[in-house]
Amino acid sequence: MGLELYLDLLSQPCRAVYIFAKKNGIPFELRTVDLLKGQHHSDAFVRVNPLKKVPALKDGDFTLAESVAILLYLSRKYEVPDHWYPQDLQARARVDEYLAWQHTALRSSCTRAMWQKMMFPVFLGEQVPPETLASTLTELDRCLELLEDKFLKDKDFLAGPHISVADLMAITELMHPVSAGCQVFNSRPKLAAWRQRVEAAVGKELFQEAHAVVMKAKDLPPADSAIKEKLKPSVQVLLHSFPPDMPFVELDTNLPAGRVPAGLEKRLCAATATILSKPEDRVNVTVRPGLAMAVNGSTDPCAQLIISSIGVVGTAEENRGHSARFFEFLTKEMGLGQDRIIIRFFPLEPWQIGKKGTVMTFL
Ligand SMILES: N[C@@H](CCC(=O)N[C@@H](CS)C(=O)NCC(=O)O)C(=O)O
C-alpha cells in the first residue's frame, strides 16, 4: 500500500497537508476521517494515530501524526521545490519560527473563534456567553496583529519572498474564523494582499476545493444527541475563554493635581485599551498626582507609569511597542520630555487578581 493520508478537510492542519500534497503532485490515497461523526475514535483509526487526531499519515508500515511532522516528511521524501521548506539555514529557521509560534497562538484563537461563533450555536445548539466570544475575538485580533507585524512585515510571504509551509499553515487557520463570518482580512490590507498571493500560488481551484467543507459548515444540520455526547469531551475545552485580561495602569507624578489635565484617567483608560488591544471596560487606571518623586536623580516634573496585566505585558518585543505608544501619549498629555517619564511593566498571574469575591483563576 502506498501513501495514505487520513484527513478531514474541516480541520485546518488537514487542509494544509491536503493542499501541500496536491500542489506538489504527491500521489496518495485519501482516507477521510469524519470528525463530526467521531470517526477519529474508531479502532481502525486509533491504530494509525493513537492520539486520535487528524491529520495522520501511513506510508507502508510507517505511521505519523502531527501536521508539521507530516509536511516535513512529505517535503523530504518527495523532494518538493526548495521554497516550501528551504535548505538555507536562516530561511529554514524563519519557517520553523512561524511553525513553532502558530501552535500556541494563532491556532488556538482561530479554532476557538470558529467553534464559539458558529459550531456551538449552529451545530451543537449551545449558546456561548457573549463575553467569552468577545474575549476570544480580542485574542484573535492580537494574534492577527502579531502575524502581520512580526511575521509578514513587508514581505510577500511569511518566511520570505516565496510561499512556504508556514503560509499554508497560516492561511488554513485564518479560513476557520472566516468560515464563521469573522472579518479577518477587512481592516488588514497587508494580510488581505498576502491571502491573494497565497491563493494564487496554491491555485484558486485547489484553494477552494480544500476549503469547500469548512465554508459550508454554517449550513450543517444540528447534531443529534449521540454525536453531541461523543464530541463533548474534546470540544468543551473550546468553550473556555482565554484568561481574562485586566490591565492595571498606575500613573505616579510629582505634578500637583492642578497641573494634571482634567479627565486624564479616562483618556489613559481608552489609550491603554487601544495600545494593549483589550476591551476598555477591563482596564483599570489610577492617577496619583502630587507625589514626592525623583526620576533619573532629579525632582523636576516627572511621571512613572506602572502597567501590569495577564498575558499582554511580558516579552521585550511586545513591551517595546507598548512603551513607544505610552510615551507618545504621556509626553503629549503631560507636557513632559521623554527623559522625565519611566514606564515599568509587570506580568500578572490570574491568581494575583481578586474579583467577584474570588480570584481570576476561578472566574
Ligand atoms: N498538533 C496537531 C493537532 C491536530 C488536531 O488537533 N486535530 C484536530 C482537528 S483540527 C482533531 O483531530 N481533533 C479531534 C479531537 O481532538 O477530538 C497537528 O498539528 O496535527
Ligand as a Chemical Component Dictionary entry (heavy atoms), coordinates in Angstrom:
data_LIG
# 
_chem_comp.id                   LIG 
_chem_comp.type                 NON-POLYMER 
_chem_comp.pdbx_formal_charge   0 
_chem_comp.three_letter_code    LIG 
# 
loop_
_chem_comp_atom.comp_id 
_chem_comp_atom.atom_id 
_chem_comp_atom.alt_atom_id 
_chem_comp_atom.type_symbol 
_chem_comp_atom.charge 
_chem_comp_atom.model_Cartn_x 
_chem_comp_atom.model_Cartn_y 
_chem_comp_atom.model_Cartn_z 
_chem_comp_atom.pdbx_ordinal 
LIG N1  N1  N 0 -0.930  19.386 16.704 1  
LIG C1  C1  C 0 -1.783  18.597 15.856 2  
LIG C2  C2  C 0 -3.199  18.968 16.129 3  
LIG C3  C3  C 0 -4.185  18.049 15.465 4  
LIG C4  C4  C 0 -5.589  18.363 15.878 5  
LIG O1  O1  O 0 -5.846  18.981 16.917 6  
LIG N2  N2  N 0 -6.526  17.930 15.063 7  
LIG C5  C5  C 0 -7.903  18.170 15.363 8  
LIG C6  C6  C 0 -8.612  18.666 14.125 9  
LIG S1  S1  S 0 -8.010  20.249 13.671 10 
LIG C7  C7  C 0 -8.532  16.867 15.786 11 
LIG O2  O2  O 0 -8.278  15.829 15.215 12 
LIG N3  N3  N 0 -9.377  16.937 16.803 13 
LIG C8  C8  C 0 -10.100 15.829 17.286 14 
LIG C9  C9  C 0 -10.187 15.783 18.777 15 
LIG O3  O3  O 0 -9.411  16.500 19.434 16 
LIG O4  O4  O 0 -11.005 15.022 19.289 17 
LIG C10 C10 C 0 -1.430  18.812 14.386 18 
LIG O5  O5  O 0 -0.979  19.908 14.042 19 
LIG O6  O6  O 0 -1.599  17.890 13.594 20 
# 
loop_
_chem_comp_bond.comp_id 
_chem_comp_bond.atom_id_1 
_chem_comp_bond.atom_id_2 
_chem_comp_bond.value_order 
_chem_comp_bond.pdbx_ordinal 
LIG N1  C1  SING 1  
LIG C1  C2  SING 2  
LIG C1  C10 SING 3  
LIG C2  C3  SING 4  
LIG C3  C4  SING 5  
LIG C4  O1  DOUB 6  
LIG C4  N2  SING 7  
LIG N2  C5  SING 8  
LIG C5  C6  SING 9  
LIG C5  C7  SING 10 
LIG C6  S1  SING 11 
LIG C7  O2  DOUB 12 
LIG C7  N3  SING 13 
LIG N3  C8  SING 14 
LIG C8  C9  SING 15 
LIG C9  O3  DOUB 16 
LIG C9  O4  SING 17 
LIG C10 O5  DOUB 18 
LIG C10 O6  SING 19 
# 
